[in-house]
Amino acid sequence: MTDTHCLFCKIIAGQIPSRKVFEDEHLYAFHDIAPWAPVHFLVVPKLHIPSMAQLTPEHAPLMGHLMTLLPQLALAQGCRPYPEGGYRIVTNTGVEGGQEVHHMHWHVMGGPRPWLRG
């Protein structure tokens, strides 16, 4: 299921260019176009889910896959290992939560501080 008007659905479909970090049958990851940190990429499910508020128990396998993949991608993209290194994983939900693109996604940010934001 995709939304033809969704920015991230268009990126996943290749209609809008991106700098791909990772792709499998369930997820697509790409570099942020306006990074806040030395390492900053987004991970989005290929299934169009507007936000965390729409998750159901049927999404549990997808969420498990995502959460175990994020640390691997962070290290592969240059974040230093825990505990001296690290990274932030951020998702916003709804307008009041700061969500700008209504396709559930996670920002992964890391690298030496200070960062521009975050």
DRENLO-168288 format. One record per residue: residue number from 1; residue in three letters; chain; x, y, z of N, C-alpha, C, CB in turn. Coordinates in pm, whole numbers, plus 50000, padded with zeros to 5 digits. Each point is the difference from the previous one (the first is absolute). Glycine has a CB too. Layout:
REM DRENLO-168288
atom num: NUM&residu: ALA&chaine: A&nxx: X&nyy: Y&nzz: Z&caxx: X&cayy: Y&cazz: Z&cxx: X&cyy: Y&czz: Z&cbxx: X&cbyy: Y&cbzz: Z
...
***
This chain:
REM DRENLO-168288
atom num: 1&residu: MET&chaine: A&nxx: 50084&nyy: 49883&nzz: 50000&caxx: 49916&cayy: 50117&cazz: 50000&cxx: 50089&cyy: 50125&czz: 50000&cbxx: 49816&cbyy: 49874&cbzz: 50121
atom num: 2&residu: THR&chaine: A&nxx: 50161&nyy: 50216&nzz: 49783&caxx: 50073&cayy: 50125&cazz: 49992&cxx: 49901&cyy: 50115&czz: 49984&cbxx: 50201&cbyy: 49883&cbzz: 49899
atom num: 3&residu: ASP&chaine: A&nxx: 49848&nyy: 50237&nzz: 50119&caxx: 49921&cayy: 50121&cazz: 49981&cxx: 50067&cyy: 50079&czz: 49889&cbxx: 49921&cbyy: 50007&cbzz: 50245
atom num: 4&residu: THR&chaine: A&nxx: 50011&nyy: 50011&nzz: 49644&caxx: 50060&cayy: 50065&cazz: 49883&cxx: 50039&cyy: 50146&czz: 50025&cbxx: 49865&cbyy: 49847&cbzz: 49859
atom num: 5&residu: HIS&chaine: A&nxx: 50085&nyy: 50213&nzz: 50248&caxx: 50033&cayy: 50139&cazz: 50032&cxx: 50108&cyy: 50011&czz: 50107&cbxx: 49767&cbyy: 50062&cbzz: 49939
atom num: 6&residu: CYS&chaine: A&nxx: 50278&nyy: 49826&nzz: 50115&caxx: 50095&cayy: 49998&cazz: 50111&cxx: 50144&cyy: 50014&czz: 49951&cbxx: 49840&cbyy: 49856&cbzz: 50130
atom num: 7&residu: LEU&chaine: A&nxx: 50233&nyy: 50240&nzz: 49928&caxx: 50140&cayy: 50023&cazz: 49965&cxx: 50083&cyy: 49874&czz: 50017&cbxx: 49974&cbyy: 50239&cbzz: 50068
atom num: 8&residu: PHE&chaine: A&nxx: 50012&nyy: 49692&nzz: 50045&caxx: 50083&cayy: 49883&cazz: 50025&cxx: 49960&cyy: 49883&czz: 49910&cbxx: 50030&cbyy: 50075&cbzz: 50235
atom num: 9&residu: CYS&chaine: A&nxx: 49843&nyy: 49910&nzz: 49733&caxx: 49959&cayy: 49896&cazz: 49905&cxx: 50063&cyy: 50025&czz: 49863&cbxx: 49782&cbyy: 49970&cbzz: 50124
atom num: 10&residu: LYS&chaine: A&nxx: 50228&nyy: 50158&nzz: 49837&caxx: 50064&cayy: 50035&cazz: 49872&cxx: 50150&cyy: 49972&czz: 50004&cbxx: 49826&cbyy: 50176&cbzz: 49963
atom num: 11&residu: ILE&chaine: A&nxx: 50239&nyy: 49848&nzz: 50151&caxx: 50142&cayy: 49969&cazz: 50014&cxx: 50021&cyy: 49849&czz: 49991&cbxx: 50036&cbyy: 50206&cbzz: 50143
atom num: 12&residu: ILE&chaine: A&nxx: 49883&nyy: 49717&nzz: 49928&caxx: 50011&cayy: 49854&cazz: 49998&cxx: 49982&cyy: 49948&czz: 49857&cbxx: 49912&cbyy: 49988&cbzz: 50237
atom num: 13&residu: ALA&chaine: A&nxx: 49994&nyy: 50071&nzz: 49688&caxx: 49971&cayy: 49956&cazz: 49862&cxx: 50105&cyy: 50048&czz: 49901&cbxx: 49759&cbyy: 50003&cbzz: 50057
atom num: 14&residu: GLY&chaine: A&nxx: 50336&nyy: 50080&nzz: 49986&caxx: 50102&cayy: 50051&cazz: 49910&cxx: 49956&cyy: 50119&czz: 49917&cbxx: 50088&cbyy: 49772&cbzz: 49992
atom num: 15&residu: GLN&chaine: A&nxx: 49796&nyy: 50284&nzz: 50038&caxx: 49950&cayy: 50117&cazz: 49926&cxx: 50070&cyy: 50127&czz: 50043&cbxx: 49780&cbyy: 49887&cbzz: 49976
atom num: 16&residu: ILE&chaine: A&nxx: 50273&nyy: 50115&nzz: 50145&caxx: 50079&cayy: 50112&cazz: 50052&cxx: 50135&cyy: 49940&czz: 50040&cbxx: 49793&cbyy: 50132&cbzz: 50083
atom num: 17&residu: PRO&chaine: A&nxx: 50317&nyy: 49928&nzz: 49870&caxx: 50131&cayy: 49944&cazz: 50032&cxx: 50033&cyy: 50007&czz: 50149&cbxx: 50074&cbyy: 50064&cbzz: 49771
atom num: 18&residu: SER&chaine: A&nxx: 50006&nyy: 49839&nzz: 50272&caxx: 50049&cayy: 49997&cazz: 50138&cxx: 50135&cyy: 49931&czz: 50000&cbxx: 49764&cbyy: 49997&cbzz: 50096
atom num: 19&residu: ARG&chaine: A&nxx: 50310&nyy: 50024&nzz: 50012&caxx: 50127&cayy: 49929&cazz: 50019&cxx: 49973&cyy: 49882&czz: 50092&cbxx: 50139&cbyy: 50214&cbzz: 49969
atom num: 20&residu: LYS&chaine: A&nxx: 49842&nyy: 49670&nzz: 49969&caxx: 49959&cayy: 49881&cazz: 50072&cxx: 50109&cyy: 49951&czz: 50096&cbxx: 49855&cbyy: 49938&cbzz: 49806
atom num: 21&residu: VAL&chaine: A&nxx: 50100&nyy: 50025&nzz: 50314&caxx: 50084&cayy: 49938&cazz: 50101&cxx: 49976&cyy: 49850&czz: 50003&cbxx: 49998&cbyy: 50213&cbzz: 50136
atom num: 22&residu: PHE&chaine: A&nxx: 49874&nyy: 49748&nzz: 49851&caxx: 49962&cayy: 49859&cazz: 50016&cxx: 49862&cyy: 49981&czz: 49937&cbxx: 50137&cbyy: 49976&cbzz: 50213
atom num: 23&residu: GLU&chaine: A&nxx: 49842&nyy: 49901&nzz: 49738&caxx: 49867&cayy: 49963&cazz: 49953&cxx: 49983&cyy: 49850&czz: 50010&cbxx: 49994&cbyy: 50198&cbzz: 49845
atom num: 24&residu: ASP&chaine: A&nxx: 49889&nyy: 49761&nzz: 50201&caxx: 49959&cayy: 49861&cazz: 49994&cxx: 49852&cyy: 49999&czz: 49962&cbxx: 50174&cbyy: 49925&cbzz: 50174
atom num: 25&residu: GLU&chaine: A&nxx: 49761&nyy: 49963&nzz: 49839&caxx: 49860&cayy: 49993&cazz: 49957&cxx: 49905&cyy: 50081&czz: 50088&cbxx: 50051&cbyy: 49775&cbzz: 49909
atom num: 26&residu: HIS&chaine: A&nxx: 49991&nyy: 50262&nzz: 50212&caxx: 49913&cayy: 50069&cazz: 50094&cxx: 50037&cyy: 50145&czz: 50030&cbxx: 49961&cbyy: 49780&cbzz: 50097
atom num: 27&residu: LEU&chaine: A&nxx: 50168&nyy: 50253&nzz: 49890&caxx: 50049&cayy: 50131&cazz: 50044&cxx: 50087&cyy: 50066&czz: 49894&cbxx: 49991&cbyy: 49920&cbzz: 50235
atom num: 28&residu: TYR&chaine: A&nxx: 50012&nyy: 50212&nzz: 49771&caxx: 50089&cayy: 50078&cazz: 49914&cxx: 50065&cyy: 50105&czz: 50088&cbxx: 49856&cbyy: 49962&cbzz: 49791
atom num: 29&residu: ALA&chaine: A&nxx: 50276&nyy: 50054&nzz: 50198&caxx: 50074&cayy: 50099&cazz: 50079&cxx: 50078&cyy: 50088&czz: 49905&cbxx: 50016&cbyy: 49843&cbzz: 50197
atom num: 30&residu: PHE&chaine: A&nxx: 49987&nyy: 50287&nzz: 49836&caxx: 50069&cayy: 50096&cazz: 49914&cxx: 50052&cyy: 50117&czz: 50083&cbxx: 49854&cbyy: 49933&cbzz: 49804
atom num: 31&residu: HIS&chaine: A&nxx: 50248&nyy: 50135&nzz: 50143&caxx: 50060&cayy: 50113&cazz: 50068&cxx: 49903&cyy: 50118&czz: 50004&cbxx: 50228&cbyy: 49923&cbzz: 49928
atom num: 32&residu: ASP&chaine: A&nxx: 49771&nyy: 50149&nzz: 50184&caxx: 49919&cayy: 50120&cazz: 50014&cxx: 50058&cyy: 50109&czz: 49910&cbxx: 49936&cbyy: 49939&cbzz: 50239
atom num: 33&residu: ILE&chaine: A&nxx: 49977&nyy: 50139&nzz: 49696&caxx: 50050&cayy: 50106&cazz: 49910&cxx: 50047&cyy: 50124&czz: 50076&cbxx: 49844&cbyy: 49916&cbzz: 49825
atom num: 34&residu: ALA&chaine: A&nxx: 50120&nyy: 50095&nzz: 50302&caxx: 50044&cayy: 50112&cazz: 50084&cxx: 50045&cyy: 49945&czz: 50134&cbxx: 49841&cbyy: 50161&cbzz: 49884
atom num: 35&residu: PRO&chaine: A&nxx: 50276&nyy: 49771&nzz: 50119&caxx: 50041&cayy: 49930&cazz: 50122&cxx: 50026&cyy: 50092&czz: 50118&cbxx: 50098&cbyy: 49828&cbzz: 49855
atom num: 36&residu: TRP&chaine: A&nxx: 49865&nyy: 50123&nzz: 50263&caxx: 50023&cayy: 50070&cazz: 50127&cxx: 50126&cyy: 49951&czz: 50069&cbxx: 49753&cbyy: 50032&cbzz: 50023
atom num: 37&residu: ALA&chaine: A&nxx: 50300&nyy: 49854&nzz: 49932&caxx: 50114&cayy: 49937&cazz: 50065&cxx: 50092&cyy: 49944&czz: 49891&cbxx: 49862&cbyy: 49944&cbzz: 50209
atom num: 38&residu: PRO&chaine: A&nxx: 50263&nyy: 50022&nzz: 49826&caxx: 50091&cayy: 49942&cazz: 49900&cxx: 49943&cyy: 49874&czz: 49933&cbxx: 50190&cbyy: 50093&cbzz: 50132
atom num: 39&residu: VAL&chaine: A&nxx: 49739&nyy: 49826&nzz: 49945&caxx: 49926&cayy: 49886&cazz: 49945&cxx: 49853&cyy: 50032&czz: 50019&cbxx: 50188&cbyy: 49830&cbzz: 50051
atom num: 40&residu: HIS&chaine: A&nxx: 49735&nyy: 50174&nzz: 49841&caxx: 49857&cayy: 50027&cazz: 50010&cxx: 49930&cyy: 49938&czz: 49880&cbxx: 50041&cbyy: 50216&cbzz: 50129
atom num: 41&residu: PHE&chaine: A&nxx: 49885&nyy: 49678&nzz: 49900&caxx: 49922&cayy: 49936&cazz: 49894&cxx: 49863&cyy: 49965&czz: 50053&cbxx: 50209&cbyy: 49909&cbzz: 49893
atom num: 42&residu: LEU&chaine: A&nxx: 49700&nyy: 50063&nzz: 50017&caxx: 49862&cayy: 49964&cazz: 50035&cxx: 49974&cyy: 49856&czz: 49960&cbxx: 49925&cbyy: 50240&cbzz: 49971
atom num: 43&residu: VAL&chaine: A&nxx: 49990&nyy: 49694&nzz: 50104&caxx: 49956&cayy: 49865&cazz: 49968&cxx: 49847&cyy: 50003&czz: 49996&cbxx: 50206&cbyy: 49892&cbzz: 50108
atom num: 44&residu: VAL&chaine: A&nxx: 49739&nyy: 50060&nzz: 49780&caxx: 49855&cayy: 50001&cazz: 49980&cxx: 49952&cyy: 49861&czz: 49960&cbxx: 50007&cbyy: 50243&cbzz: 49933
atom num: 45&residu: PRO&chaine: A&nxx: 49878&nyy: 49715&nzz: 50116&caxx: 49944&cayy: 49875&cazz: 49949&cxx: 49947&cyy: 50022&czz: 49859&cbxx: 49939&cbyy: 49926&cbzz: 50235
atom num: 46&residu: LYS&chaine: A&nxx: 50070&nyy: 49973&nzz: 49683&caxx: 49945&cayy: 50010&cazz: 49865&cxx: 49848&cyy: 50004&czz: 50003&cbxx: 50200&cbyy: 49878&cbzz: 49911
atom num: 47&residu: LEU&chaine: A&nxx: 49742&nyy: 50062&nzz: 50188&caxx: 49856&cayy: 50006&cazz: 50021&cxx: 49966&cyy: 50140&czz: 50050&cbxx: 49986&cbyy: 49749&cbzz: 50051
atom num: 48&residu: HIS&chaine: A&nxx: 49918&nyy: 50316&nzz: 49886&caxx: 49963&cayy: 50136&cazz: 50043&cxx: 49916&cyy: 49991&czz: 50127&cbxx: 50005&cbyy: 50084&cbzz: 49760
atom num: 49&residu: ILE&chaine: A&nxx: 50060&nyy: 49949&nzz: 50351&caxx: 49935&cayy: 50012&cazz: 50130&cxx: 50019&cyy: 50146&czz: 50038&cbxx: 50041&cbyy: 49752&cbzz: 50072
atom num: 50&residu: PRO&chaine: A&nxx: 49852&nyy: 50326&nzz: 49944&caxx: 50016&cayy: 50143&cazz: 50023&cxx: 50083&cyy: 50037&czz: 50124&cbxx: 49784&cbyy: 50025&cbzz: 49887
atom num: 51&residu: SER&chaine: A&nxx: 50200&nyy: 49902&nzz: 50223&caxx: 50075&cayy: 50036&cazz: 50121&cxx: 49996&cyy: 49883&czz: 50098&cbxx: 49945&cbyy: 50245&cbzz: 49968
atom num: 52&residu: MET&chaine: A&nxx: 50126&nyy: 49771&nzz: 50143&caxx: 49998&cayy: 49900&cazz: 50107&cxx: 49859&cyy: 49979&czz: 50052&cbxx: 50233&cbyy: 50064&cbzz: 50062
atom num: 53&residu: ALA&chaine: A&nxx: 49682&nyy: 50038&nzz: 49928&caxx: 49862&cayy: 49991&cazz: 50051&cxx: 49917&cyy: 49896&czz: 49924&cbxx: 50015&cbyy: 50239&cbzz: 50068
atom num: 54&residu: GLN&chaine: A&nxx: 50028&nyy: 49723&nzz: 49812&caxx: 49925&cayy: 49902&cazz: 49921&cxx: 50056&cyy: 49859&czz: 50010&cbxx: 49943&cbyy: 50184&cbzz: 49846
atom num: 55&residu: LEU&chaine: A&nxx: 50158&nyy: 49794&nzz: 50238&caxx: 50054&cayy: 49865&cazz: 50016&cxx: 49898&cyy: 49907&czz: 50065&cbxx: 50231&cbyy: 50096&cbzz: 50018
atom num: 56&residu: THR&chaine: A&nxx: 49768&nyy: 49781&nzz: 49936&caxx: 49914&cayy: 49897&cazz: 50057&cxx: 50087&cyy: 49879&czz: 50032&cbxx: 49797&cbyy: 50083&cbzz: 49870
atom num: 57&residu: PRO&chaine: A&nxx: 50149&nyy: 49819&nzz: 50202&caxx: 50079&cayy: 49880&cazz: 50030&cxx: 50054&cyy: 49930&czz: 49874&cbxx: 49862&cbyy: 49972&cbzz: 50205
atom num: 58&residu: GLU&chaine: A&nxx: 50072&nyy: 50041&nzz: 49683&caxx: 50051&cayy: 49936&cazz: 49877&cxx: 50132&cyy: 50061&czz: 49954&cbxx: 49764&cbyy: 49951&cbzz: 49934
atom num: 59&residu: HIS&chaine: A&nxx: 50269&nyy: 50169&nzz: 50113&caxx: 50126&cayy: 50064&cazz: 49963&cxx: 50117&cyy: 49959&czz: 50089&cbxx: 49866&cbyy: 50191&cbzz: 49915
atom num: 60&residu: ALA&chaine: A&nxx: 50111&nyy: 49725&nzz: 50184&caxx: 50106&cayy: 49961&cazz: 50094&cxx: 50123&cyy: 49941&czz: 49931&cbxx: 49822&cbyy: 49960&cbzz: 50170
atom num: 61&residu: PRO&chaine: A&nxx: 50163&nyy: 49949&nzz: 49733&caxx: 50121&cayy: 49948&cazz: 49934&cxx: 50079&cyy: 50110&czz: 49927&cbxx: 49882&cbyy: 49781&cbzz: 49974
atom num: 62&residu: LEU&chaine: A&nxx: 50049&nyy: 50311&nzz: 49961&caxx: 50066&cayy: 50111&cazz: 49933&cxx: 50078&cyy: 50085&czz: 50100&cbxx: 49820&cbyy: 50001&cbzz: 49824
atom num: 63&residu: MET&chaine: A&nxx: 50116&nyy: 50030&nzz: 50289&caxx: 50065&cayy: 50083&cazz: 50101&cxx: 50120&cyy: 49930&czz: 50063&cbxx: 49779&cbyy: 50108&cbzz: 50046
atom num: 64&residu: GLY&chaine: A&nxx: 50210&nyy: 49762&nzz: 49975&caxx: 50114&cayy: 49924&cazz: 50052&cxx: 50116&cyy: 50001&czz: 49903&cbxx: 49842&cbyy: 49855&cbzz: 50126
atom num: 65&residu: HIS&chaine: A&nxx: 50128&nyy: 50127&nzz: 49747&caxx: 50103&cayy: 50005&cazz: 49895&cxx: 50067&cyy: 50137&czz: 49998&cbxx: 49871&cbyy: 49831&cbzz: 49863
atom num: 66&residu: LEU&chaine: A&nxx: 50048&nyy: 50273&nzz: 50142&caxx: 50052&cayy: 50137&cazz: 49997&cxx: 50091&cyy: 50027&czz: 50119&cbxx: 49793&cbyy: 50073&cbzz: 49880
atom num: 67&residu: MET&chaine: A&nxx: 50161&nyy: 49895&nzz: 50240&caxx: 50075&cayy: 50032&cazz: 50120&cxx: 50131&cyy: 49923&czz: 50012&cbxx: 49785&cbyy: 50051&cbzz: 50110
atom num: 68&residu: THR&chaine: A&nxx: 50222&nyy: 49829&nzz: 49834&caxx: 50126&cayy: 49926&cazz: 50005&cxx: 50093&cyy: 50041&czz: 49886&cbxx: 49880&cbyy: 49808&cbzz: 50107
atom num: 69&residu: LEU&chaine: A&nxx: 50065&nyy: 50250&nzz: 49787&caxx: 50082&cayy: 50046&cazz: 49888&cxx: 50063&cyy: 50137&czz: 50026&cbxx: 49853&cbyy: 49868&cbzz: 49848
atom num: 70&residu: LEU&chaine: A&nxx: 50075&nyy: 50221&nzz: 50220&caxx: 50050&cayy: 50137&cazz: 50019&cxx: 50141&cyy: 50005&czz: 50060&cbxx: 49764&cbyy: 50071&cbzz: 50030
atom num: 71&residu: PRO&chaine: A&nxx: 50267&nyy: 49855&nzz: 50076&caxx: 50137&cayy: 50006&cazz: 50053&cxx: 50106&cyy: 49954&czz: 49899&cbxx: 49904&cbyy: 49961&cbzz: 50227
atom num: 72&residu: GLN&chaine: A&nxx: 50064&nyy: 49938&nzz: 49694&caxx: 50094&cayy: 49952&cazz: 49899&cxx: 50027&cyy: 50108&czz: 49896&cbxx: 49920&cbyy: 49765&cbzz: 50036
atom num: 73&residu: LEU&chaine: A&nxx: 49974&nyy: 50302&nzz: 49918&caxx: 50017&cayy: 50106&cazz: 49901&cxx: 50076&cyy: 50118&czz: 50058&cbxx: 49787&cbyy: 49928&cbzz: 49890
atom num: 74&residu: ALA&chaine: A&nxx: 50185&nyy: 50107&nzz: 50236&caxx: 50071&cayy: 50112&cazz: 50063&cxx: 50151&cyy: 49975&czz: 50000&cbxx: 49799&cbyy: 50047&cbzz: 50145
atom num: 75&residu: LEU&chaine: A&nxx: 50242&nyy: 49834&nzz: 49894&caxx: 50143&cayy: 49968&cazz: 50001&cxx: 50057&cyy: 49997&czz: 49860&cbxx: 49966&cbyy: 49868&cbzz: 50208
atom num: 76&residu: ALA&chaine: A&nxx: 49961&nyy: 50075&nzz: 49697&caxx: 50046&cayy: 49993&cazz: 49861&cxx: 50016&cyy: 50139&czz: 49939&cbxx: 49887&cbyy: 49778&cbzz: 49978
atom num: 77&residu: GLN&chaine: A&nxx: 50035&nyy: 50319&nzz: 50069&caxx: 50007&cayy: 50136&cazz: 49945&cxx: 50102&cyy: 50088&czz: 50071&cbxx: 49762&cbyy: 49976&cbzz: 49937
atom num: 78&residu: GLY&chaine: A&nxx: 50306&nyy: 49970&nzz: 50164&caxx: 50109&cayy: 50075&cazz: 50062&cxx: 49982&cyy: 50038&czz: 50145&cbxx: 50040&cbyy: 50082&cbzz: 49779
atom num: 79&residu: CYS&chaine: A&nxx: 49851&nyy: 49880&nzz: 50284&caxx: 49986&cayy: 50025&cazz: 50143&cxx: 50096&cyy: 49909&czz: 50076&cbxx: 49755&cbyy: 50068&cbzz: 49972
atom num: 80&residu: ARG&chaine: A&nxx: 50306&nyy: 49986&nzz: 50132&caxx: 50090&cayy: 49920&cazz: 50080&cxx: 49921&cyy: 49912&czz: 50095&cbxx: 50177&cbyy: 50176&cbzz: 49983
atom num: 81&residu: PRO&chaine: A&nxx: 49878&nyy: 49708&nzz: 50056&caxx: 49927&cayy: 49906&cazz: 50086&cxx: 49974&cyy: 50053&czz: 50140&cbxx: 50102&cbyy: 49817&cbzz: 49869
atom num: 82&residu: TYR&chaine: A&nxx: 49795&nyy: 50128&nzz: 50191&caxx: 49964&cayy: 50022&cazz: 50140&cxx: 50110&cyy: 49944&czz: 50089&cbxx: 49753&cbyy: 49990&cbzz: 49946
atom num: 83&residu: PRO&chaine: A&nxx: 50284&nyy: 50069&nzz: 50164&caxx: 49937&cayy: 50112&cazz: 50067&cxx: 50062&cyy: 50135&czz: 49966&cbxx: 49943&cbyy: 49844&cbzz: 50180
atom num: 84&residu: GLU&chaine: A&nxx: 50181&nyy: 50161&nzz: 49767&caxx: 50063&cayy: 50130&cazz: 49974&cxx: 49934&cyy: 50071&czz: 49882&cbxx: 50216&cbyy: 49910&cbzz: 50090
atom num: 85&residu: GLY&chaine: A&nxx: 49745&nyy: 50015&nzz: 49811&caxx: 49933&cayy: 50056&cazz: 49884&cxx: 49851&cyy: 50005&czz: 50025&cbxx: 50180&cbyy: 49914&cbzz: 49848
atom num: 86&residu: GLY&chaine: A&nxx: 49744&nyy: 50064&nzz: 50048&caxx: 49856&cayy: 49995&cazz: 50015&cxx: 49928&cyy: 50075&czz: 49890&cbxx: 50031&cbyy: 49982&cbzz: 50243
atom num: 87&residu: TYR&chaine: A&nxx: 49839&nyy: 50030&nzz: 49772&caxx: 49914&cayy: 50061&cazz: 49899&cxx: 49864&cyy: 50026&czz: 50063&cbxx: 50123&cbyy: 49884&cbzz: 49811
atom num: 88&residu: ARG&chaine: A&nxx: 49799&nyy: 50200&nzz: 50124&caxx: 49861&cayy: 50025&cazz: 50041&cxx: 49909&cyy: 49940&czz: 49896&cbxx: 50063&cbyy: 50213&cbzz: 50122
atom num: 89&residu: ILE&chaine: A&nxx: 49826&nyy: 49731&nzz: 49922&caxx: 49895&cayy: 49950&cazz: 49912&cxx: 49875&cyy: 50077&czz: 50037&cbxx: 50104&cbyy: 49765&cbzz: 49978
atom num: 90&residu: VAL&chaine: A&nxx: 49841&nyy: 50312&nzz: 49927&caxx: 49889&cayy: 50090&cazz: 50027&cxx: 49888&cyy: 49976&czz: 49900&cbxx: 50158&cbyy: 50170&cbzz: 50095
atom num: 91&residu: THR&chaine: A&nxx: 49720&nyy: 49824&nzz: 49957&caxx: 49881&cayy: 50001&cazz: 49915&cxx: 49901&cyy: 50098&czz: 50059&cbxx: 50037&cbyy: 49759&cbzz: 49927
atom num: 92&residu: ASN&chaine: A&nxx: 49898&nyy: 50317&nzz: 49988&caxx: 49899&cayy: 50097&cazz: 50043&cxx: 49863&cyy: 49946&czz: 49958&cbxx: 50164&cbyy: 50195&cbzz: 49980
atom num: 93&residu: THR&chaine: A&nxx: 49736&nyy: 49831&nzz: 50104&caxx: 49865&cayy: 49950&cazz: 49972&cxx: 49901&cyy: 50115&czz: 50007&cbxx: 50060&cbyy: 49774&cbzz: 50092
atom num: 94&residu: GLY&chaine: A&nxx: 49875&nyy: 50253&nzz: 49796&caxx: 49897&cayy: 50104&cazz: 49995&cxx: 50057&cyy: 50140&czz: 49996&cbxx: 49851&cbyy: 49846&cbzz: 50121
atom num: 95&residu: VAL&chaine: A&nxx: 50063&nyy: 50248&nzz: 49847&caxx: 50040&cayy: 50139&cazz: 49987&cxx: 50060&cyy: 50053&czz: 50130&cbxx: 49820&cbyy: 50033&cbzz: 49829
atom num: 96&residu: GLU&chaine: A&nxx: 50114&nyy: 49942&nzz: 50284&caxx: 50053&cayy: 50050&cazz: 50127&cxx: 50128&cyy: 49929&czz: 50041&cbxx: 49768&cbyy: 50054&cbzz: 50068
atom num: 97&residu: GLY&chaine: A&nxx: 50257&nyy: 49829&nzz: 49877&caxx: 50124&cayy: 49928&cazz: 50026&cxx: 50112&cyy: 50039&czz: 49905&cbxx: 49865&cbyy: 49814&cbzz: 50086
atom num: 98&residu: GLY&chaine: A&nxx: 50107&nyy: 50279&nzz: 49822&caxx: 50102&cayy: 50048&cazz: 49908&cxx: 50011&cyy: 49923&czz: 49870&cbxx: 50120&cbyy: 50073&cbzz: 50197
atom num: 99&residu: GLN&chaine: A&nxx: 49784&nyy: 49840&nzz: 49774&caxx: 50006&cayy: 49921&cazz: 49877&cxx: 49966&cyy: 50089&czz: 49880&cbxx: 49937&cbyy: 49790&cbzz: 50127
atom num: 100&residu: GLU&chaine: A&nxx: 50152&nyy: 50214&nzz: 49774&caxx: 49980&cayy: 50082&cazz: 49882&cxx: 49958&cyy: 49917&czz: 49879&cbxx: 50169&cbyy: 50159&cbzz: 50089
atom num: 101&residu: VAL&chaine: A&nxx: 49885&nyy: 49720&nzz: 49898&caxx: 49962&cayy: 49909&cazz: 49892&cxx: 49919&cyy: 49888&czz: 50064&cbxx: 50207&cbyy: 50056&cbzz: 49857
atom num: 102&residu: HIS&chaine: A&nxx: 49671&nyy: 49928&nzz: 50098&caxx: 49910&cayy: 49903&cazz: 50062&cxx: 50013&cyy: 49862&czz: 49935&cbxx: 49841&cbyy: 50187&cbzz: 50056
atom num: 103&residu: HIS&chaine: A&nxx: 50280&nyy: 49762&nzz: 49959&caxx: 50038&cayy: 49862&cazz: 49968&cxx: 50097&cyy: 49966&czz: 50112&cbxx: 49968&cbyy: 50018&cbzz: 49739
atom num: 104&residu: MET&chaine: A&nxx: 49996&nyy: 49886&nzz: 50345&caxx: 50081&cayy: 49965&cazz: 50117&cxx: 50146&cyy: 49986&czz: 49960&cbxx: 49802&cbyy: 49884&cbzz: 50105
atom num: 105&residu: HIS&chaine: A&nxx: 50287&nyy: 50180&nzz: 49971&caxx: 50143&cayy: 49994&cazz: 49970&cxx: 50083&cyy: 50028&czz: 50124&cbxx: 49953&cbyy: 50071&cbzz: 49765
atom num: 106&residu: TRP&chaine: A&nxx: 50171&nyy: 49887&nzz: 50231&caxx: 50095&cayy: 50018&cazz: 50109&cxx: 50122&cyy: 50073&czz: 49948&cbxx: 49918&cbyy: 49792&cbzz: 50115
atom num: 107&residu: HIS&chaine: A&nxx: 50127&nyy: 50307&nzz: 49962&caxx: 50127&cayy: 50067&cazz: 49975&cxx: 50104&cyy: 49929&czz: 50085&cbxx: 49889&cbyy: 50226&cbzz: 49948
atom num: 108&residu: VAL&chaine: A&nxx: 50223&nyy: 49742&nzz: 49992&caxx: 50114&cayy: 49945&cazz: 50073&cxx: 50112&cyy: 50103&czz: 49988&cbxx: 49933&cbyy: 49754&cbzz: 49956
atom num: 109&residu: MET&chaine: A&nxx: 50112&nyy: 50299&nzz: 50160&caxx: 50101&cayy: 50105&cazz: 50001&cxx: 50113&cyy: 49962&czz: 50094&cbxx: 49825&cbyy: 50173&cbzz: 49949
atom num: 110&residu: GLY&chaine: A&nxx: 50297&nyy: 49853&nzz: 50008&caxx: 50114&cayy: 49970&cazz: 50084&cxx: 50125&cyy: 50069&czz: 49950&cbxx: 49897&cbyy: 49782&cbzz: 50056
atom num: 111&residu: GLY&chaine: A&nxx: 50214&nyy: 50182&nzz: 50005&caxx: 50127&cayy: 50060&cazz: 49967&cxx: 50044&cyy: 50096&czz: 50108&cbxx: 49948&cbyy: 49976&cbzz: 49758
atom num: 112&residu: PRO&chaine: A&nxx: 50173&nyy: 50074&nzz: 50230&caxx: 50055&cayy: 50089&cazz: 50103&cxx: 49912&cyy: 50123&czz: 50022&cbxx: 50228&cbyy: 49922&cbzz: 49940
atom num: 113&residu: ARG&chaine: A&nxx: 49756&nyy: 50115&nzz: 50187&caxx: 49924&cayy: 50121&cazz: 50036&cxx: 50094&cyy: 50119&czz: 50005&cbxx: 49835&cbyy: 49863&cbzz: 50133
atom num: 114&residu: PRO&chaine: A&nxx: 50117&nyy: 50260&nzz: 49860&caxx: 49858&cayy: 50039&cazz: 50003&cxx: 49937&cyy: 49987&czz: 49863&cbxx: 50048&cbyy: 50156&cbzz: 50188
atom num: 115&residu: TRP&chaine: A&nxx: 49823&nyy: 49813&nzz: 49814&caxx: 49925&cayy: 49992&cazz: 49877&cxx: 49931&cyy: 50131&czz: 49973&cbxx: 49967&cbyy: 49756&cbzz: 50032
atom num: 116&residu: LEU&chaine: A&nxx: 49993&nyy: 50263&nzz: 49845&caxx: 49929&cayy: 50120&cazz: 49960&cxx: 49872&cyy: 50016&czz: 50081&cbxx: 50095&cbyy: 49979&cbzz: 49770
atom num: 117&residu: ARG&chaine: A&nxx: 49829&nyy: 49913&nzz: 50244&caxx: 49874&cayy: 50000&cazz: 50076&cxx: 49986&cyy: 49864&czz: 50067&cbxx: 49890&cbyy: 50167&cbzz: 49840
atom num: 118&residu: GLY&chaine: A&nxx: 50009&nyy: 49824&nzz: 50244&caxx: 49968&cayy: 49869&cazz: 50059&cxx: 50068&cyy: 49974&czz: 50127&cbxx: 49964&cbyy: 49919&cbzz: 49781
***
